[in-house]
Amino acid sequence: MTATIAVVTAGLSDPSSTRLLADQLGKAAVEALGQRGVDATLEVVELRPLAHALTDQLLTGFATGDLAAAEETLARADAVIAVTPVFSASYSGLFKTFFDVLEPGALDGTPVLVAATAGTARHSLVLEHALRPLFSHLHAVVVPTGVFAASEDWGGAAGTSQSAPASGLARRVTRAAGELAALVAERPRGARPDQFDRDLAAMGDFEELLKG
């Protein structure tokens, strides 16, 4: 059995603690799926280089190039790990814009692990008051454990390649990844309708359309 996990990271700096957390979660998810006999691959969607293309799509309604490929990656993924920095006590505008422009139904039934980073633990409730409602609205299946990382949660200087998660963060990463792996492993293949089926469903009853 194989699975593809799309990892969406909205960090703005390079390197960033947001990407660092995304990498930790992706690695843990692959390991957890491997323990369940699932051969998982990661496809990372870095939003920072897509910022201009996202603005263009908002204005034109069409995605092109790397942005179109990124949206297709999410549409066919078996699971999503979504990580955002915290701005003004919520997800970043770049992060929200990306999920705003996805095709309706793209995440229907998809297991999603939500995570966020910030300089202080005071923002940890962003997982519950912003991220979880967003993905519930998109009809995704959000794993019970969200992962929040403040600066003090890293063993080294946050945002550097040498940083390692402190024990508390490492436990949350492992737990959340295990929950994501359980959902992916138990989810029937082909559980999500493809775009053609979604379009047909959106049209409603064909007989009624003819009457109209």
N, C-alpha and C positions, 0 to 999 in steps of 0.2 A: 504494500500500500504506500502511496506517495501523497504528499501534500505540499502546497505552496503557501508560504506566509508572506504577506505584504507588510513591510515595516515602513510606516509613514513618520517622518521626523521633520519638525518645523523649526529647528534651531536656526538662529540668524548669524551666529558667529562661527568661526572655523579655526580650531575645533570648538565644539560646544558640549556642555553637559547634557543637553537634550539628545544629541546624537550618541553620546556615550551611554546614556540610559537605554536608548533604543537598541544599541548593539548588545548590551547585557541581556535585555529581554529576548531579543532574537536568538541569541546563543542558548539561553536557558530553555526557550520553547523548542528548539531543534533537539536538544538533549532529552527533554521530557517526552517528545513525540517518539524519539528513537527507543526509549524504554517501553513504549507501547507498540513497537514494531512498525512504526510509520517513518518512512524515509522523507524527511522534510528539507525543503530548500527555501532560502530567504531571497526576497526581491525588495531592495531598499528604494524607497521613494523619498528623495531629499527635496523639500519644497523650496528652499532658498533660491536655487537656480531657475525655478519655474515662476517666480513672482510676476515678471512682466507678461508671460504667457497667460497667467491666470487673470490678470487685468484685461488682457485682450479678449479672453473668453467671456468675461462678464459683459463686455461691450458688444461682442459680435454673436455670442451664443455658440461659438464653435471652438473646439480644441484642436491644436495642430502639434506636429512634431513630438518632442519629448513629453509634453503635457498630455497629449492624446494617449501616448504609450503608458504613462503613469496611471491614467484613469482606467485603461484596459487592464493593467496589472491588478488593480483593486477589484474590478468586476469579475475577474476569473480566479481570484485568490480563494483558498480554502479558509483562511483566517487573516485577520488584520491586527497589527500592533500599532497603535496611534499614540504618538508622543508629542507634546507641545510645551513650549515655555509658557509661563504665566505672565500675562500683561493685563494690568488694570483688573486684577482678581478674576480673570477668566482666560480662556484659550486665546492664542494670538489671532490677529486678523488674517494672517496668511494661512494658518491652519483651518480656520472656519471657511475661508473662501474656497479652498480646495474641496471640502466636503459639500459646499453649496453648489458647486458646478457639476458634481457627479450626476450621471443619468439616474432618474428616479428608479428605485428598485435595485440599484447596483449592489447594495449591501444587505438586501433582504435575507434574513436568516444566517448571516455570516457571523461567526464568533469573532468578537473584538476585545482586545485587551487595551485598556486606556491607561495612560501614564502622563505625568507632568513634572516639570522641573521649575524651581524658583530659588531665590536666594535665602528664603526663610520658610520655616515650617508653618507659618501663619496662613499660608496660601493652600494648605493641603486639602481643604474642603472643595477646591475647584473640581476635584474628581467627581464629587457627588452632585454639586449644584450646577455644573456646566457640562462636563464631558459625558457623564452617564445619560443625562436627558437628551443630549445631541444625538447619540448613537441609538438610543431607544426610539427617537423620532424617525431615524433612518431605517428602522425595523431590523437593526442588527441585534445579535445576542451578546450582551456585555458580560464578561466574566465577573464573578462576585468581587474579586480582589483587584482594586486599582493600585497603581504604584506611583507614589510621589517621592521625589528626591529633592531635598534642600542641600545647600552647600555643605552643611555639616555631615551629610550622609555619605560623603565620599572620603575614602581613606587618604587620598592625596589632594592636590589642588584641583578643584572641579574644572572640568573642561579640558584636561590634559590627557594625553594617551597613557600616562602612568597612573591615572586615578583608578582606584579599585573601590567597589562598594563596601561600606562598613557592614558589620554583621547584621544589623537590623534591616538595612536595605536589601542585602543579599537574600535574607529569608523571605522578604516580600516578593522579590523578583522570582525566586524559586517557586513560591506558592502560586503566584499569578500565572506563571508559565505552565505549571502543572494543571491548573484549571482550564487554561486555553487548550492544552493538549488533550484533555479529557473530552472537551466539546468537539474538537476536530476528529478524534478517533471514533467517537460514537455517532458522528453525523453521517447519515446515508449519503453516498456519492450521488451527485445530481440532485441534491435536495433543493437547490435554488433554481427557479425557472430561468431559462435563458432570455435574452432580450426580446426575441420574437414572441415568446409566450407572454411576456409582460405587456408587450404592445397589444396583443390580442385581448388580454384581460382588461386593459385600459379602455378599449373600444366599447366594451359592454356587449350586450346581446345583439347578434347580427340581425336577427329577425326584426328587432325593434328599430335598428338603424335603417333597414329598408323601409319600414313604415314611415319613418321620419322624413 
